[in-house]
Amino acid sequence: MQGQEFISRVDGYIWSNALFVSGGRPVLVTLSGGADSVALLRVLVALGYECIAAHCNFHLRGEESDRDERFAVSLCRLLGVRLVVKHMDVEARQRERGISVEMACRELRYEWFAAMASEFGCQAIAVAHHADDNVETFFLNALRGTGIAGLAGMKPRNGNIVRPLLGVTRSEIEEYLNELGQPYVVDSTNLENDYKRNRVRNVIVPVIEREFPGARKTLQSTVEHTRECADLYRDLLGDLKSRLGIADGAECRVGVKELLAVKTSNMALLVHDLLDSYGVSHEQSEYIAEILSSKSMKGQKIHTSSHTLSIREQYVIIEKNSIGINDQIQVDFSALHGVKEILEVNTAPTKPFAPKMCDGKGSVALHKDVIKCENVVLRHWREGDRMRPFGMRGTRLVSDMFSDAKYGPVARRAAWLLDVDGEIVWVLGLRSGNSFKVDVGSTDYILVNTKK
């Protein structure tokens, strides 16, 4: 592809998707130094946009990371583009949030990009995802299990994040740079298959392309058509939300009669998509659909990470929780300040303990010594969390317990863990631990129940 043709293709994609406003404020361009980001910066400069480049040095690849930074400095000096470099402490973020290296890098860079865009008054943050990236995203989401939105891949615009190169392929990007004589750096980890995306890119897609020549282009077309279908579905869903009085994330009441009047072969899916902004998981959606269709189950309450849904005869009443998904709540069993909407506690039971008093899921018995512990908190799951499940030897990853229980991503994020002095003693609604066990017949215990 000739250089001018490439520039015209990108320009047409920018205008057809209204990614930028004409003139005015600058564009923040994320610059790693790889082929994709270098092409993005060069084409936006060629189109006359005022660009500010942002380069992250995560210090994960030793000298190679510093090489990338030096390259970014040299390129921006050549193009006359302002460059800002940020040195990231990935290990500190991992310790703080208990997350993977990949997730820590993502959080750090997007937080910084948002801050930079605000500081410099940028109209958008331009990232260098291209058409092949969308094919990889299609496969990754399909293999994880997803709906129409996941199969639609990445959007040209998502908030203030824009993707001007989604209409061109990796090979076209490289042809453009070769014609310019423009070098770029190669991240050696992209050639390894340690990450799922790399395995899709380096193994799966090439095999499909070899067995079905032209498959890559066909898949790109499929992703685009799916995105158009997803946009149509989103518009229709928005109209339905408006008719039902659902405002994303806001407290409201939804008429049960009106909801049941919607013609659908899958009420659980409809409930999930209508109430997704309230943190309702697929499992909860199935339960809500079951309640709606039953005359005897009304009066139930469903708790999500952000809201409580009260399902009554005529309405589903949706109210905000006072506790957020990222909160860690100190627990005082004698007062229950701040956790009354989650827990009920009996600190002075009158009967000797019997196993039938609790089920280890929605209710547990704990030895009274737990009251004396210094740091008792309710918190959400962190990657790497382990516990000693009741009745088992050794420990298990909480993530494995979630998998066994078929918890999806939303349900995992919403789950509460009772953490006592750094040890998980209960995954609420799922499993209790071996710590603070109560002997049969003992009176030195407290009963703790989840609120229904």
C-alpha positions as CSV (number, residue, x, y, z in Angstrom):
1,M,0.0,0.0,0.0
2,Q,1.4,3.4,-1.0
3,G,2.0,5.9,1.8
4,Q,-0.6,8.4,0.6
5,E,-3.2,5.7,0.2
6,F,-2.5,4.5,3.7
7,I,-2.9,8.0,5.1
8,S,-6.1,8.5,3.1
9,R,-7.5,5.2,4.5
10,V,-6.8,6.2,8.0
11,D,-8.2,9.8,7.4
12,G,-11.4,8.3,6.0
13,Y,-11.8,6.0,9.0
14,I,-11.2,8.9,11.4
15,W,-13.9,11.0,9.7
16,S,-16.4,8.2,9.2
17,N,-16.3,7.4,12.9
18,A,-16.0,11.0,14.1
19,L,-12.9,10.2,16.2
20,F,-11.7,13.8,16.3
21,V,-13.0,17.3,16.1
22,S,-11.4,19.4,13.4
23,G,-8.6,21.6,14.6
24,G,-8.6,22.9,18.2
25,R,-7.3,20.7,21.0
26,P,-4.3,18.3,20.8
27,V,-4.4,14.5,20.6
28,L,-2.6,12.4,23.1
29,V,-0.8,9.6,21.2
30,T,0.3,6.6,23.1
31,L,3.8,5.7,21.9
32,S,5.5,2.4,22.8
33,G,8.0,2.5,19.9
34,G,6.5,-0.5,18.2
35,A,5.4,-0.5,14.5
36,D,1.7,0.2,15.3
37,S,2.3,3.2,17.6
38,V,5.0,4.6,15.4
39,A,2.7,4.5,12.4
40,L,-0.1,6.0,14.4
41,L,2.0,9.0,15.4
42,R,3.4,9.5,11.9
43,V,0.0,9.4,10.2
44,L,-1.6,11.8,12.7
45,V,1.3,14.2,12.3
46,A,1.0,13.9,8.4
47,L,-2.7,14.7,8.7
48,G,-1.9,17.9,10.6
49,Y,-3.1,17.0,14.1
50,E,-1.3,18.5,17.0
51,C,0.1,15.5,18.9
52,I,1.5,15.0,22.4
53,A,3.2,11.6,22.7
54,A,3.1,9.6,25.9
55,H,5.6,6.8,26.6
56,C,5.5,4.4,29.5
57,N,8.7,2.7,30.8
58,F,7.6,-0.3,32.9
59,H,11.2,-1.4,33.4
60,L,10.2,-5.1,32.9
61,R,12.6,-5.9,30.1
62,G,15.9,-4.4,31.4
63,E,17.9,-2.7,28.7
64,E,15.2,-3.3,26.1
65,S,12.8,-1.1,28.1
66,D,15.4,1.7,28.2
67,R,16.1,1.2,24.4
68,D,12.4,1.7,23.7
69,E,12.4,5.0,25.7
70,R,15.5,6.3,23.8
71,F,13.8,5.4,20.5
72,A,10.7,7.3,21.5
73,V,12.8,10.4,22.5
74,S,14.7,10.3,19.2
75,L,11.5,9.8,17.0
76,C,9.6,12.7,18.7
77,R,12.7,15.0,18.4
78,L,12.8,14.1,14.6
79,L,9.0,14.9,14.2
80,G,9.0,17.9,16.4
81,V,6.4,16.3,18.7
82,R,6.3,16.9,22.4
83,L,7.0,13.7,24.4
84,V,6.3,12.9,28.0
85,V,7.8,9.8,29.6
86,K,6.5,8.1,32.7
87,H,8.5,5.5,34.7
88,M,6.1,3.0,36.3
89,D,6.5,0.8,39.4
90,V,4.7,-2.3,38.3
91,E,5.7,-4.4,41.4
92,A,4.2,-1.8,43.8
93,R,0.9,-1.8,41.9
94,Q,0.9,-5.6,42.0
95,R,1.4,-5.6,45.8
96,E,-1.2,-3.0,46.3
97,R,-3.9,-4.6,44.2
98,G,-2.9,-8.3,44.2
99,I,-3.1,-8.4,40.4
100,S,-1.1,-9.8,37.5
101,V,1.8,-8.0,35.8
102,E,-0.3,-7.6,32.7
103,M,-3.3,-6.1,34.6
104,A,-1.0,-3.8,36.7
105,C,0.6,-2.4,33.5
106,R,-2.8,-1.8,32.0
107,E,-4.1,0.0,35.0
108,L,-1.0,2.2,35.4
109,R,-0.9,3.3,31.8
110,Y,-4.6,4.1,31.3
111,E,-4.7,6.0,34.6
112,W,-1.7,8.0,33.5
113,F,-3.1,8.6,30.0
114,A,-6.3,9.9,31.5
115,A,-4.4,12.3,33.8
116,M,-2.2,13.5,30.9
117,A,-5.2,14.1,28.6
118,S,-6.8,16.2,31.4
119,E,-3.6,18.1,32.1
120,F,-3.0,19.1,28.5
121,G,-6.6,19.5,27.5
122,C,-6.4,16.8,24.9
123,Q,-9.6,16.0,22.9
124,A,-8.8,12.3,22.8
125,I,-6.3,9.5,23.7
126,A,-5.3,7.7,20.5
127,V,-4.1,4.1,20.9
128,A,-2.7,1.9,18.1
129,H,-5.0,-1.1,17.9
130,H,-5.5,-2.3,14.3
131,A,-7.7,-4.7,12.4
132,D,-5.6,-7.8,13.3
133,D,-5.9,-6.9,17.0
134,N,-9.7,-7.0,16.6
135,V,-9.5,-10.5,15.1
136,E,-7.4,-11.6,18.1
137,T,-9.9,-10.0,20.5
138,F,-12.7,-11.8,18.7
139,F,-11.1,-15.2,19.3
140,L,-10.1,-14.4,22.9
141,N,-13.6,-13.4,23.8
142,A,-15.2,-16.3,22.0
143,L,-13.0,-18.8,23.8
144,R,-13.7,-17.2,27.2
145,G,-17.5,-17.2,26.4
146,T,-19.2,-14.0,25.5
147,G,-22.2,-12.4,23.8
148,I,-22.6,-10.1,20.8
149,A,-20.7,-7.2,22.4
150,G,-17.6,-9.4,23.0
151,L,-17.7,-10.8,19.5
152,A,-17.9,-7.2,18.1
153,G,-14.3,-6.6,19.2
154,M,-12.9,-3.2,20.1
155,K,-14.8,0.0,19.2
156,P,-13.4,2.9,17.1
157,R,-14.2,5.1,20.1
158,N,-14.8,4.1,23.7
159,G,-15.2,7.3,25.8
160,N,-12.2,9.4,25.1
161,I,-10.1,6.4,23.8
162,V,-10.0,6.4,20.0
163,R,-8.5,3.8,17.6
164,P,-7.7,5.4,14.3
165,L,-5.9,2.3,12.9
166,L,-8.8,-0.2,13.3
167,G,-9.4,0.0,9.6
168,V,-6.0,-1.2,8.5
169,T,-4.0,-4.4,9.1
170,R,-0.6,-5.0,10.6
171,S,0.9,-5.8,7.2
172,E,-0.4,-2.5,5.8
173,I,1.2,-0.7,8.7
174,E,4.5,-2.3,8.1
175,E,4.3,-1.5,4.4
176,Y,3.6,2.1,5.2
177,L,6.6,2.3,7.5
178,N,8.9,0.5,5.1
179,E,8.0,3.1,2.4
180,L,8.9,5.9,4.7
181,G,12.1,4.2,5.7
182,Q,10.9,4.5,9.3
183,P,12.5,2.1,11.8
184,Y,10.7,0.9,14.9
185,V,11.5,-1.3,17.9
186,V,10.3,-4.9,18.5
187,D,9.1,-6.0,22.0
188,S,10.8,-9.4,22.4
189,T,7.9,-10.6,24.6
190,N,5.5,-10.3,21.6
191,L,7.4,-13.2,20.1
192,E,6.9,-15.4,23.1
193,N,3.7,-17.4,23.8
194,D,3.4,-16.9,27.5
195,Y,0.2,-14.8,27.1
196,K,-3.0,-15.9,25.6
197,R,-3.2,-13.1,23.1
198,N,0.3,-14.0,21.8
199,R,-0.7,-17.6,21.4
200,V,-3.8,-16.5,19.3
201,R,-1.5,-14.2,17.3
202,N,1.5,-16.5,16.8
203,V,-0.2,-19.9,16.7
204,I,-3.9,-20.0,16.1
205,V,-4.5,-17.3,13.5
206,P,-1.5,-18.4,11.3
207,V,-2.8,-22.0,11.3
208,I,-6.3,-20.8,10.3
209,E,-4.8,-18.6,7.6
210,R,-2.8,-21.5,6.2
211,E,-5.7,-23.9,6.1
212,F,-8.2,-21.2,4.9
213,P,-6.4,-18.6,2.8
214,G,-7.9,-15.2,3.2
215,A,-9.5,-16.1,6.5
216,R,-7.9,-13.1,8.3
217,K,-9.7,-10.6,5.9
218,T,-13.0,-12.6,6.2
219,L,-12.7,-12.5,10.0
220,Q,-12.1,-8.8,10.0
221,S,-15.2,-8.3,7.9
222,T,-17.1,-10.6,10.3
223,V,-16.0,-8.5,13.3
224,E,-17.1,-5.3,11.6
225,H,-20.6,-6.8,10.7
226,T,-20.9,-8.1,14.3
227,R,-20.1,-4.6,15.6
228,E,-22.9,-3.1,13.4
229,C,-25.3,-5.7,14.8
230,A,-24.1,-4.9,18.4
231,D,-24.7,-1.2,17.7
232,L,-28.3,-1.9,16.5
233,Y,-29.0,-4.2,19.5
234,R,-27.6,-1.5,21.8
235,D,-29.9,1.1,20.3
236,L,-32.9,-1.1,20.6
237,L,-32.0,-2.0,24.1
238,G,-31.6,1.7,24.9
239,D,-35.2,2.3,23.7
240,L,-36.5,-0.5,25.8
241,K,-34.6,0.8,28.9
242,S,-36.2,4.2,28.3
243,R,-39.7,2.7,28.1
244,L,-39.1,0.7,31.3
245,G,-37.6,3.7,33.2
246,I,-34.1,2.2,33.5
247,A,-31.4,4.8,33.7
248,D,-27.9,3.1,33.7
249,G,-26.6,3.0,37.3
250,A,-29.3,5.3,38.7
251,E,-31.9,4.2,41.3
252,C,-35.2,3.3,39.7
253,R,-38.2,1.0,39.8
254,V,-39.1,-1.3,37.0
255,G,-42.6,-2.6,36.4
256,V,-42.8,-6.4,36.6
257,K,-45.8,-6.5,34.3
258,E,-44.1,-4.3,31.7
259,L,-40.9,-6.4,31.9
260,L,-42.7,-9.7,31.4
261,A,-44.7,-8.2,28.5
262,V,-41.4,-8.0,26.4
263,K,-41.4,-10.8,23.9
264,T,-38.2,-12.8,24.3
265,S,-37.2,-16.5,24.3
266,N,-34.5,-15.8,26.9
267,M,-35.7,-13.6,29.8
268,A,-32.5,-14.2,31.8
269,L,-30.4,-12.7,28.9
270,L,-32.7,-9.8,28.6
271,V,-32.6,-9.1,32.4
272,H,-28.8,-9.3,32.3
273,D,-28.4,-6.8,29.4
274,L,-31.0,-4.4,30.9
275,L,-29.5,-4.4,34.3
276,D,-25.8,-4.9,33.5
277,S,-24.9,-1.4,34.7
278,Y,-26.1,-2.4,38.2
279,G,-23.5,-5.2,38.4
280,V,-26.1,-8.0,37.9
281,S,-24.2,-11.2,37.0
282,H,-25.4,-13.9,34.5
283,E,-26.2,-16.2,37.5
284,Q,-28.2,-13.5,39.2
285,S,-30.0,-12.8,36.0
286,E,-31.1,-16.4,35.7
287,Y,-32.4,-16.3,39.3
288,I,-34.2,-13.0,38.8
289,A,-35.9,-14.4,35.7
290,E,-37.0,-17.4,37.7
291,I,-38.4,-15.2,40.4
292,L,-40.3,-13.0,37.9
293,S,-42.0,-16.0,36.4
294,S,-43.0,-17.4,39.8
295,K,-45.9,-16.3,41.9
296,S,-44.5,-17.7,45.1
297,M,-40.9,-16.3,45.1
298,K,-41.6,-12.5,45.2
299,G,-40.1,-10.6,48.0
300,Q,-36.5,-11.7,47.3
301,K,-33.5,-9.3,47.5
302,I,-30.5,-9.6,45.1
303,H,-27.3,-7.9,46.2
304,T,-24.7,-6.9,43.6
305,S,-21.4,-5.1,44.0
306,S,-23.1,-1.7,43.8
307,H,-26.9,-2.1,44.1
308,T,-29.7,-4.0,45.9
309,L,-32.6,-5.3,43.8
310,S,-35.9,-5.9,45.7
311,I,-38.2,-8.0,43.7
312,R,-41.8,-7.4,44.7
313,E,-45.2,-8.2,43.2
314,Q,-45.5,-5.1,41.0
315,Y,-42.0,-3.6,40.8
316,V,-38.3,-4.5,40.8
317,I,-36.9,-1.7,43.1
318,I,-33.2,-0.9,42.5
319,E,-31.3,1.0,45.1
320,K,-27.6,1.9,45.5
321,N,-25.5,0.2,48.2
322,S,-23.5,2.4,50.5
323,I,-20.5,0.1,50.0
324,G,-18.5,0.1,46.8
325,I,-16.8,-2.7,44.9
326,N,-13.2,-1.6,45.9
327,D,-14.0,-0.9,49.6
328,Q,-12.4,-2.8,52.4
329,I,-14.6,-2.6,55.4
330,Q,-13.5,-3.0,59.0
331,V,-15.7,-5.4,60.9
332,D,-16.7,-4.9,64.6
333,F,-18.9,-7.9,65.4
334,S,-20.3,-6.2,68.4
335,A,-21.5,-3.1,66.4
336,L,-21.5,-4.1,62.7
337,H,-20.9,-0.5,61.7
338,G,-20.9,-0.2,57.9
339,V,-21.7,-3.9,57.2
340,K,-25.3,-4.2,58.4
341,E,-26.5,-4.4,54.8
342,I,-24.3,-7.5,54.3
343,L,-24.1,-9.4,57.6
344,E,-26.4,-10.4,60.5
345,V,-24.6,-11.5,63.7
346,N,-25.7,-13.2,66.9
347,T,-22.9,-12.7,69.4
348,A,-24.8,-14.4,72.2
349,P,-26.5,-17.5,71.0
350,T,-28.5,-19.3,73.7
351,K,-28.2,-22.9,72.5
352,P,-25.1,-25.2,72.4
353,F,-23.7,-25.4,68.9
354,A,-25.0,-28.0,66.5
355,P,-23.9,-28.3,62.9
356,K,-27.4,-27.8,61.6
357,M,-27.3,-24.2,62.8
358,C,-25.3,-23.1,59.8
359,D,-24.6,-24.3,56.3
360,G,-21.1,-22.9,55.8
361,K,-22.2,-20.9,52.7
362,G,-24.8,-18.3,53.7
363,S,-24.2,-18.8,57.4
364,V,-21.2,-19.7,59.6
365,A,-20.3,-20.3,63.2
366,L,-17.1,-18.9,64.4
367,H,-15.3,-19.3,67.8
368,K,-15.7,-16.2,69.9
369,D,-11.9,-15.7,69.8
370,V,-12.5,-14.0,66.4
371,I,-14.0,-11.0,68.2
372,K,-10.6,-10.4,69.9
373,C,-8.7,-10.3,66.6
374,E,-7.2,-6.9,65.6
375,N,-7.9,-6.8,61.9
376,V,-11.2,-8.2,60.8
377,V,-12.3,-6.9,57.4
378,L,-14.8,-7.6,54.6
379,R,-13.1,-7.3,51.2
380,H,-13.3,-8.4,47.7
381,W,-11.3,-11.2,46.0
382,R,-7.7,-10.5,44.9
383,E,-5.8,-12.6,42.5
384,G,-3.7,-15.2,44.4
385,D,-6.0,-15.4,47.4
386,R,-6.0,-18.8,49.1
387,M,-8.0,-20.2,52.0
388,R,-8.1,-23.5,54.0
389,P,-11.6,-24.8,53.2
390,F,-13.6,-26.4,56.1
391,G,-13.1,-30.2,56.1
392,M,-10.1,-30.2,53.8
393,R,-6.3,-30.4,54.4
394,G,-4.1,-27.7,53.0
395,T,-5.2,-24.6,51.0
396,R,-7.0,-23.9,47.8
397,L,-7.0,-20.9,45.5
398,V,-10.2,-18.9,45.9
399,S,-10.2,-18.5,42.1
400,D,-10.4,-22.4,41.7
401,M,-13.3,-22.4,44.1
402,F,-15.0,-19.7,42.0
403,S,-14.4,-21.9,38.9
404,D,-15.9,-24.9,40.6
405,A,-19.0,-22.9,41.5
406,K,-19.1,-21.4,37.9
407,Y,-18.7,-17.9,39.1
408,G,-18.3,-15.5,36.1
409,P,-16.1,-12.4,36.2
410,V,-18.8,-10.1,37.6
411,A,-19.8,-12.6,40.3
412,R,-16.1,-13.0,41.3
413,R,-15.7,-9.2,41.6
414,A,-18.9,-8.9,43.7
415,A,-18.1,-11.8,46.1
416,W,-17.2,-10.8,49.7
417,L,-14.4,-12.4,51.7
418,L,-14.1,-12.3,55.5
419,D,-10.4,-11.7,56.2
420,V,-9.2,-12.1,59.8
421,D,-5.6,-11.0,60.4
422,G,-4.7,-11.8,56.9
423,E,-6.4,-15.2,56.7
424,I,-9.6,-15.8,54.7
425,V,-12.1,-17.6,57.0
426,W,-15.2,-17.3,54.8
427,V,-16.1,-16.7,51.2
428,L,-19.7,-15.4,51.7
429,G,-22.3,-17.5,50.0
430,L,-19.7,-20.2,48.9
431,R,-17.5,-21.8,51.5
432,S,-16.2,-21.4,55.1
433,G,-12.7,-22.1,56.3
434,N,-11.0,-24.2,58.9
435,S,-10.1,-21.3,61.2
436,F,-12.1,-20.5,64.3
437,K,-13.8,-23.9,64.3
438,V,-16.6,-24.5,66.8
439,D,-16.9,-27.8,68.7
440,V,-20.3,-29.5,68.8
441,G,-22.0,-28.5,72.1
442,S,-19.8,-25.4,72.7
443,T,-21.4,-22.1,73.7
444,D,-18.3,-20.0,72.9
445,Y,-19.3,-19.1,69.4
446,I,-21.1,-16.5,67.3
447,L,-23.4,-17.0,64.4
448,V,-22.9,-14.9,61.2
449,N,-25.4,-14.8,58.4
450,T,-25.4,-13.1,55.0
451,K,-28.3,-10.7,54.6
452,K,-30.9,-12.0,52.1
